[in-house]
């Protein structure tokens, strides 16, 4: 199905979704459990947004299942970061509109600052060691295991373990500074 999707088979999209839906939900659920209570994006919304981004891509040569889920993890990362950026803009007065008080839902998105700081640090890490950045993306944002990450990146589990340890230490140092 992924090969058909690569070559523009639009009916492959309809057949692919039920096959990957459960795993995409599991990835989204693992990612969202790190978000604060009251987050307005739920698992289903994150899965659907990520899936739409995945199948809308024109020039992806889908290698295999692991590659698909690694790209899905990246799509979920982008969606959550875009969401955090919009929340930051709202906190700073952007996108203001008048809303009747009875329609207001108060939900504090405390962690949007942390997510933005992590993304900035992750971008710096990727400029130093791109593979370590991909490992963090797969493990943290995608909730992938060591073995799944190794398969997605075409490397060994031992390399993923080393990169994961080094990347976490590097990010911890960067975020503490």
N, C-alpha and C positions, 0 to 999 in steps of 0.2 A: 504494500500500500504506500509506503514511503517513496519507493521508486516511482510509482505512478504519480504521486504528488509532486515529486521533483520534475517530472516531465509534463506537468500541467493537467493531470487527470483530476478534474473537479469532482467527479463522482467518488474519487478516493477520499476526499475530505469527509463526505457523508459516512463512508464505511469506517474511516479511521477514528472518528470521535468516540463511538461506543467502546472501541478496543482500548484506547488510552485514557479514557475518562477517569477510571478508578485510580490509576497511578498519578494522574495530574491532581486529583483531589487529595491524595495522600501527601504529595509534595506541598501543595498549597496549605493543607492543614498543619503540616510540620512548620512551615514558614510563619503562618499566622499565629501559632501558639506563642511566639515571641513578641507579638504585638500586644499593646495594652487592651484591657477590657473596654468594650464600647467602640472598637474600631469599626468604621462604617463599611469597610470591605469585608465580606465574608468569604468563606472557602469557595462557594459556588461562583460568586462574582469574579474572584481572582482567577479561577480555572477558565471561565468563559472568556475573560479578557485576554488571558495568555494564549488560549487556543486560537482566538481570532488573529492575534499577532503572528502565531506560528504558521497558520495556513495561508495567511495573506502575503507571505514572503515569496518573492518571485525567483530569486536566484540562490536558493539553498539546495545544495547537493546532499540530501539526507543520506548519511553513511549507514546508520543502523539505529536500532532502538535507543541505545545509550546516547548517541549523538542527539537524537530528537529530545530526550529528556534533559540533556545538558542545556540545549537551546531553550527549552521550556523554563528551566531554572533561571536563565538569564532574562527571559521575557518577564517572569514574575518579579525579579529584582527591579527591572525598569518600571514596571507598573507600580510597585510599592514606593519606589523613589519618586516617581512623578506625583504620586498621591501625597507624599511627604512634602514635596516642593509646593504643591498647591496649598497644603495646610499652612506651611510657613508664610506664603503670600497672604493668606487670609489673616493670620495672626498679625501681620505687619500692615493690615488695612487694605490689601488688594482684594479685588473682586467683591467689593461691598455692594449689598443690595438691601433694600428695606424689606423686612420680614415681620409679619405680625408675631407678637410675643407667644401666642399659643401654638405657633408652628415651630418654634425654636427647640432644637434638640441639643442639649448640652453634653458634649462628649470631649473630654480633654485628650488630645493626642500628644502626650508628654514625650513620647519616644521619637517624634519626627526629627528633633534636633540630633539625637543619637544616630538615627539612620542616615541622615545627611553627612554627619561627621565620618561614619563608617564608609560611606560611598567615596568621600574625598580621599580618605586614607587608602581605600582599596584601589582607587585610580592611581595613586602614587606608587603603591606596591606593584601594580601591573606595569608601570613604566620601568621599574627595577627588575622585576621577574614576572613575566606574563603568565607562565605556567602556574606559579603560586597563586596569582590572582584568579585563574580559572578554577583551581582547587578550592579556594575559599567560596567562589560562586557556587560550585556544585555542592559542596558540603554544607555551607551555611544557608544559602538562599534556596538551594534545591533539595536539601535534606538527604542527599545521596550518601550511600555507604562508601567506605574506602574502595571496595571492589567496583562498585558502579562508577565511581569517579575515575578510577584507573581505566575502565573500559571506555568511558566517554572521552577521555583525553588521550587514549592510545598509549598508556604508559603502565608501569607496574604498580601493584599495591604498595610495595616498599617505597617507591618514589613518591607516591601520593602521601604516605604517612610522614615522610621527611618534609615534604613541601607543606603539609598541613601544620606540622609542629613549628616549622620556621615561620610560616605566614602568620600564625596566631601570635607568636612572640613579637614579630615585627609590627603587627597591627596593634597589639597591646601597648607596645612602646610608643607608637605614633599617637594613639588615642589618649595616652596618659600625659603626653607632653603639652 
